[in-house]
Amino acid sequence: MSPDKAVRVEAHCSTANLGAGFDVFGLALAKYADRVQVRTTSTPIVRIRTVGPYSRGLPASPNKNSAGPPARALLDRSQLNKGVEITVEKNIPPGLGLGSSGATAAACAKAMNYLLSLYLSDDELVKIASLGEAASSGSAHTDNVSASLLGGFAIAYGDPLRTVSIRAPAKLSVVVVSPKIRLPKNKTSLARRLLPKRIEVREAVLNIGRASAIALGFARGNIELIGTGMEDAIAEPHREKLFPGYKMVRKAALAAHASGVAISGAGPSVVAFVDKTKQDPKKIARVMVKEFSKNKIESTFFVTSPAAGARIIRSN
Ligand code: HSE
């Protein structure tokens, strides 16, 4: 392998959980994508540089940037005694619940798998990419990384971890509304600390049923069915207090004929799934923004669609 072999990979942002699929479901979204360039070096260390519109304040330390731990793990796996220089082009706004750190980790894992000719399976890559999530949020959840890596609607489940993904229906529009609320930088770990240690059988049954409806809804391309499952009995009830106005916004969006509404990942963004052949997603977005403003909370929105998985955009 020549010391200056390089590859550039793009990975999209994502929304995780989708209501009942806490820590299991993810959907890649087209709006933003990080680009990660990885170049091999003969010095066996990981170096990270950050560029792009959202690079300010992003840690470059390989222990803290979500590209670092997957890079280290894959270098160790290769046994080549090489190092890497990683350039993270941060185009996904962090802190909105759009899987920003997960996309970087996914792009890095995909780039390294190619560069070091490791031929790892999707399951292994998702697991390794999740080490990046642990570095940035303190928990190695796999939902965002699997969506960014595999694209479409992704399910990451079980122990040992298995992953599966399916293209999302083309008529699915995703409205993303982001309230401007002050949250600590470590908001994902804060939101995870609010999770209950134990849950009732009733809550588990509710989530299993709804999650099954979501999975079948994607398989059938039925957005109404997906929407019926977008209600969570496990995480959202404990996290709502972090997101004032969310409950009313959810109610208003459903009344305006969104198919389903959920907190995006660990928040604060809220996603509404809309069948764009039946409803105007922008109209629903405006209803949601208005509802936040009734609670004296400013918010912004965009409308996007599902995206494909991570892809190599250049190699040399
Ligand atoms: N499933 C994770 C959570 C996603 O809700 O904590 C965080 O990005």
Residues whose N, C-alpha, C, O or C-beta is under 5 A from the ligand:
A	BS01	HSE	A16 F22 D23 H141 D143 G265 A266
